[in-house]
Amino acid sequence: MIVGGGIAGLTLGYWLKHHGEQPTIIEQAAQRRDEGYGIDFSGSGWDVAQRMGILTELEGRQIQVESMVLKNSQGQTIVKQPLAPLREALPHPMLHLMRPELETVLADALPSDLPVHYATTIVRLEQYVEYVEVRFNGGRVEQFDLVIGADGIHSQTRQLVFGPESQFAQPLGYTFATFKIPKLADYGANATMLIEPQRQATIYPDRRGGFLMMLAYRSQQTQLPAPDQRKAMLQTEYRKAGWLVPQLIDSINHESAFYCDVISQIRMPRWSHGRVALVADAAHCLTLISGQGAATAMGGAYVLAEELAKTADHQAAFQAYEQRMRPFVDRKQAGARRVGLTFVPRTRLGVQLTRLMMRAAFSPRLARSIGKRIGFDSVLAMV
Ligand SMILES: Cc1cc2nc3c(=O)[nH]c(=O)nc-3n(C[C@H](O)[C@H](O)[C@H](O)COP(=O)(O)OP(=O)(O)OC[C@H]3O[C@@H](n4cnc5c(N)ncnc54)[C@H](O)[C@@H]3O)c2cc1C
């Protein structure tokens, strides 16, 4: 059984089925989501999507972001750079997608005899020598050979089998939020950023003519207030921010997609215990600072399915999966911790330096070297 019908869960379901298994996928959401945030998609995700034959479908859903625009606090444009040179300098092709669209394409790729059971979650999980016994919300109890937690950064499977999240979550010193915004100005087909000491805000288009905002600010929070308090928290943090940012935060509607979280890595000594294993964010959330979480989720799911198909010994398969994924994940997490030191500048001088770097980054030579550094590599190329 796969807990979580997100990026990793759907990919794992597809590949287990491909290898002749009959998995069950459960998902706590009441139905398929059609709202979310934008992601850059490349590397491992690209390679797995190619093997699933869904690349053309994904290419048709990409969002065109033409330039990177930097505003000052008065709303004046101080840098505008076309993104094409940076994109061309990447060692791997990259698509800009909305995460729910990736989820839709993955769900549509599942064979018809592999449904996702929505509005379903686990409340208890007990391991025996030959099976795992699971109690679902609603009270039903069933037995499974193996349980895979693909239930994201706040994994319930991890909580039930390995212990509380606080043991494994390592905050990187930031809080983020992302939400839909009204059109208070002509944002264009651009990623438009305001960077100030301690906080930043970015506006970007979705694929339906709408726009989203992403906020990231320095904070020592390890936990957020209750969901209905979060808009007020952002209003306080950004009350002195420039341009349109405070007005756009005022427009947050709790009813529509509004994600807000502490940016934390998940670091665990082991990703499996007995007949239960974790995959993707549940095992090793990389964070939006490194990016590549969705791509790595697909890579990890592919590798896990492949290892399970090689042997009837699930312990050996879990071990082989972890051995293949660990070096890649460790490298990405170490990279995110380094970038995290300067992800949002602390001071006015830091802001000036960031602006200079953004201007320089688009010279062809620097674009190539940055492209190499931020370019997504693929875990499938390592084995
Ligand atoms: C703002 C932001 C920007 C990002 N940008 C990028 C990017 O540019 N590139 C990139 O590759 N990645 C990016 N990521 C990361 C990426 O979205 C995640 O790493 C990826 O979605 C992880 O996949 P997953 O399957 O582990 O978890 P998810 O995709 O989160 O899926 C987990 C699923 O499990 C379900 N679930 C949770 N709990 C339960 C339960 N108890 N029972 C049943 N179901 C449950 C959830 O509803 C969800 O559907 C970004 C993330 C954020 C937040």
The ligand as an SDF file (V2000), in Angstrom:
LIG
                    3D

 53 58  0  0  0  0  0  0  0  0999 V2000
    6.7310   26.5310   -2.7070 C   0  0  0  0  0  0  0  0  0  0  0  0
    7.4080   25.2860   -3.1960 C   0  0  0  0  0  0  0  0  0  0  0  0
    8.1530   25.3250   -4.3670 C   0  0  0  0  0  0  0  0  0  0  0  0
    8.7500   24.1640   -4.8540 C   0  0  0  0  0  0  0  0  0  0  0  0
    9.4580   24.2240   -6.0030 N   0  0  0  0  0  0  0  0  0  0  0  0
    9.9560   23.0960   -6.5410 C   0  0  0  0  0  0  0  0  0  0  0  0
   10.6460   23.1200   -7.7910 C   0  0  0  0  0  0  0  0  0  0  0  0
   10.8550   24.1860   -8.3880 O   0  0  0  0  0  0  0  0  0  0  0  0
   11.0730   21.9460   -8.3200 N   0  0  0  0  0  0  0  0  0  0  0  0
   10.8440   20.7490   -7.6960 C   0  0  0  0  0  0  0  0  0  0  0  0
   11.2170   19.6950   -8.2540 O   0  0  0  0  0  0  0  0  0  0  0  0
   10.2500   20.6910   -6.4740 N   0  0  0  0  0  0  0  0  0  0  0  0
    9.7980   21.8310   -5.8850 C   0  0  0  0  0  0  0  0  0  0  0  0
    9.1610   21.7840   -4.6750 N   0  0  0  0  0  0  0  0  0  0  0  0
    9.1090   20.5230   -3.9000 C   0  0  0  0  0  0  0  0  0  0  0  0
    8.0690   19.5410   -4.3640 C   0  0  0  0  0  0  0  0  0  0  0  0
    6.7840   20.1060   -4.5140 O   0  0  0  0  0  0  0  0  0  0  0  0
    8.0140   18.4000   -3.3560 C   0  0  0  0  0  0  0  0  0  0  0  0
    9.3150   17.9960   -3.0270 O   0  0  0  0  0  0  0  0  0  0  0  0
    7.2840   17.2060   -3.9450 C   0  0  0  0  0  0  0  0  0  0  0  0
    5.9420   17.5420   -4.2090 O   0  0  0  0  0  0  0  0  0  0  0  0
    7.3680   16.0340   -2.9830 C   0  0  0  0  0  0  0  0  0  0  0  0
    6.6130   14.9620   -3.4630 O   0  0  0  0  0  0  0  0  0  0  0  0
    5.9720   13.9230   -2.4320 P   0  0  0  0  0  0  0  0  0  0  0  0
    5.2160   12.9690   -3.2530 O   0  0  0  0  0  0  0  0  0  0  0  0
    6.9910   13.4670   -1.4690 O   0  0  0  0  0  0  0  0  0  0  0  0
    4.9840   14.8020   -1.5610 O   0  0  0  0  0  0  0  0  0  0  0  0
    3.7050   15.5730   -2.0180 P   0  0  0  0  0  0  0  0  0  0  0  0
    3.7690   15.9080   -3.4570 O   0  0  0  0  0  0  0  0  0  0  0  0
    3.5410   16.6560   -1.0070 O   0  0  0  0  0  0  0  0  0  0  0  0
    2.5420   14.5050   -1.8580 O   0  0  0  0  0  0  0  0  0  0  0  0
    2.1910   13.9600   -0.6320 C   0  0  0  0  0  0  0  0  0  0  0  0
    0.7530   13.4780   -0.7530 C   0  0  0  0  0  0  0  0  0  0  0  0
    0.4130   12.7210    0.3950 O   0  0  0  0  0  0  0  0  0  0  0  0
   -0.8700   13.1240    0.8240 C   0  0  0  0  0  0  0  0  0  0  0  0
   -0.9520   12.8340    2.2530 N   0  0  0  0  0  0  0  0  0  0  0  0
   -0.3540   13.4950    3.2640 C   0  0  0  0  0  0  0  0  0  0  0  0
   -0.6300   12.9160    4.4260 N   0  0  0  0  0  0  0  0  0  0  0  0
   -1.4070   11.8530    4.1560 C   0  0  0  0  0  0  0  0  0  0  0  0
   -2.0160   10.8520    4.9530 C   0  0  0  0  0  0  0  0  0  0  0  0
   -1.8550   10.8350    6.2990 N   0  0  0  0  0  0  0  0  0  0  0  0
   -2.7690    9.8990    4.3520 N   0  0  0  0  0  0  0  0  0  0  0  0
   -2.9400    9.9120    2.9950 C   0  0  0  0  0  0  0  0  0  0  0  0
   -2.3870   10.8320    2.1950 N   0  0  0  0  0  0  0  0  0  0  0  0
   -1.6240   11.7820    2.7680 C   0  0  0  0  0  0  0  0  0  0  0  0
   -0.9420   14.5970    0.5040 C   0  0  0  0  0  0  0  0  0  0  0  0
   -2.2730   15.0760    0.4570 O   0  0  0  0  0  0  0  0  0  0  0  0
   -0.2440   14.6280   -0.8440 C   0  0  0  0  0  0  0  0  0  0  0  0
   -1.1260   14.3950   -1.9080 O   0  0  0  0  0  0  0  0  0  0  0  0
    8.6090   22.9440   -4.1380 C   0  0  0  0  0  0  0  0  0  0  0  0
    7.8740   22.9050   -2.9460 C   0  0  0  0  0  0  0  0  0  0  0  0
    7.2780   24.0650   -2.4690 C   0  0  0  0  0  0  0  0  0  0  0  0
    6.4990   23.9870   -1.1850 C   0  0  0  0  0  0  0  0  0  0  0  0
  1  2  1  0
  2  3  1  0
  2 52  2  0
  3  4  2  0
  4  5  1  0
  4 50  1  0
  5  6  2  0
  6  7  1  0
  6 13  1  0
  7  8  2  0
  7  9  1  0
  9 10  1  0
 10 11  2  0
 10 12  1  0
 12 13  2  0
 13 14  1  0
 14 15  1  0
 14 50  1  0
 15 16  1  0
 16 17  1  0
 16 18  1  0
 18 19  1  0
 18 20  1  0
 20 21  1  0
 20 22  1  0
 22 23  1  0
 23 24  1  0
 24 25  2  0
 24 26  1  0
 24 27  1  0
 27 28  1  0
 28 29  2  0
 28 30  1  0
 28 31  1  0
 31 32  1  0
 32 33  1  0
 33 34  1  0
 33 48  1  0
 34 35  1  0
 35 36  1  0
 35 46  1  0
 36 37  1  0
 36 45  1  0
 37 38  2  0
 38 39  1  0
 39 40  1  0
 39 45  2  0
 40 41  1  0
 40 42  2  0
 42 43  1  0
 43 44  2  0
 44 45  1  0
 46 47  1  0
 46 48  1  0
 48 49  1  0
 50 51  2  0
 51 52  1  0
 52 53  1  0
M  END
$$$$
